[in-house]
Amino acid sequence: MSTDDPRKAPNRKGDVELAERPKLDKARKWAVIFHNDDYTTREFVVLVLMQFFQKSETEATHIMLSVHYKGRGIAGVFSKDIAETKVDQVHQFSESNGFPLRLSAEPAE
């Protein structure tokens, strides 16, 4: 019984059977979240968004207003390492400028 489709051919001595490659899951993304406080100025939040997250002044202002009125705002979504690095950089910058600005990195939905 012969077939033209090599995938359906009977296993013969010497044939190599290829295993299917396992499918890899995409790396989970992490959101960098700004949290509202009563001390950090709006101007400083806009500056941080522009300097560390490459936001335009308009985008930065929109995010800052979200933080101010809703209590939190998303600055961006990154790989876990990059998100954590950005959080650390902004915390150091904020502390050196006398502001208690707090950010967190949370799994993106």
Helices and strands as residue ranges (DSSP letters): G 6-8, E 29-35, H 42-53, H 57-70, E 72-79, H 80-96, E 102-107
